[in-house]
Amino acid sequence: MSEPTLYAESGFLRLRIDLAYDGTNYFGWAKQPDRRTLQEEIENALSTATQSPIETIVAGRTDAGVHASGQVLHVDVPKTTDSDALAFKLNCMLDEDIRILKVKVVTTAFHARFTATQRSYTYTILDGNRVLPPLHRLDVVPWYRTLDIDLLNSASSLLVGNHDFVAFCKFREGQTTVRNLLRFNWIRDDEGYLIADIAADAFCYSMVRNLVGAVVCVAEGRNNLDWIVAMLANKERVPDSLVFEARGLTLRHVEYPE
C-alpha cells in the first residue's frame, strides 16, 4: 500500500506526532523573537532529523507555562524519512521536558488544528492554604482559601454551552470568541486536590485560566452565581487579577473524527 503524501510528485508525506511537555521553561508554544518556545525547539529537532526545513501545525497553541500530556501536531516531511525511528531520534535531541510519544503516517486529510473536534484540559488546585509538595510545584496551583466544590460545579455548569466567551478571554483582533464549552466539572481526589475537567471545540487565548478564576470567586464566597450569569450575558471582562496561573493547566487530549 502506498504511503500518503502531501503532493505525490513532491515526495513528501504527512506525519501525526503525539507529544507531551512541561511548559515551565518555555514562553508558550508559538515561536517568538529572542524567546525559548516549544515550537522552535521541536521544529529545530525535526529539521535536523529530516535534513529538511520543517514547519509544524499544532492542535492547541498553549500559553507560557502551560503543560501538555496529549498535544498533537502534524508535519510534512521528505518521503525518505524513517517514521518508525523518528520518535527515538527526536527524544535523543530534545530536552527531557519534551517527549515525543508517537509518530504516525496519516493522509493529507488530517490537519492537527482544523480537523480536531474537541480539546480537553485539566486544571489542578490545592486549596485551604495547605503546603504544596515540592514534586507538585510545577503543575498545581496553591490557593489560600478553602473552596466549596458544590459551588465550583454549580458555577462551572452555568458556563457550559455555546456562548460568546469574550468576558473570559484576552481579545485578539479578527478572531471570534464564540466557543462551544462541552464540559466543565470538578472533583476532589483522595489527596484533596481539586481537579477541573474542561473541554470545548476550541479555546480562546487564556480562556481556561479566566474561567477557573471566575468560578473560584464563587466557590470561596466572594461572588454569587448571578455574577457569573451577568458576566456571560453582559460580556464584562474578567479582571486580570482573577486569571489563574498557567502552571495548573495541562492539555490532556485532542479528539479527531475516526
BELDALIN-V855714 format. One record per backbone hydrogen bond with DSSP energy under -1.0 kcal/mol. NH is the residue of the N-H (numbers start at 1). CO is the residue of the C=O. If there is no record, write none. Layout:
# BELDALIN-V855714
nh: {NH;NH}
co: {CO;CO}
This chain:
# BELDALIN-V855714
nh: {6;10;11;13;15;16;17;18;19;20;21;22;26;27;29;35;38;39;41;42;43;44;45;46;47;48;49;50;51;52;57;59;62;65;66;67;68;69;70;71;73;74;75;77;79;81;83;89;90;91;92;93;94;98;99;101;102;104;106;110;115;117;118;119;120;121;122;123;124;125;126;128;129;136;137;140;141;143;148;152;153;154;155;156;157;159;161;163;165;168;170;175;179;181;182;183;185;187;189;192;194;195;196;197;198;199;200;201;207;210;211;212;213;214;215;216;217;219;220;221;222;223;229;230;231;232;233;234;235;236;238;242;243;244;249;250;251;252;253;255}
co: {12;7;7;77;75;104;73;102;71;99;68;97;23;36;62;32;28;29;37;38;39;40;41;42;43;44;45;46;47;47;74;72;60;23;63;249;21;251;251;19;17;57;15;13;11;78;81;85;86;87;88;89;90;95;20;18;18;16;14;107;111;255;255;200;253;198;250;196;248;194;141;145;143;133;134;136;124;126;219;148;149;150;151;152;153;156;181;179;177;165;205;172;163;161;199;199;197;195;193;189;125;187;123;185;121;183;119;180;204;206;207;208;209;210;211;212;213;215;216;218;217;217;225;226;227;228;229;230;231;231;167;239;240;209;246;122;67;120;120;118}
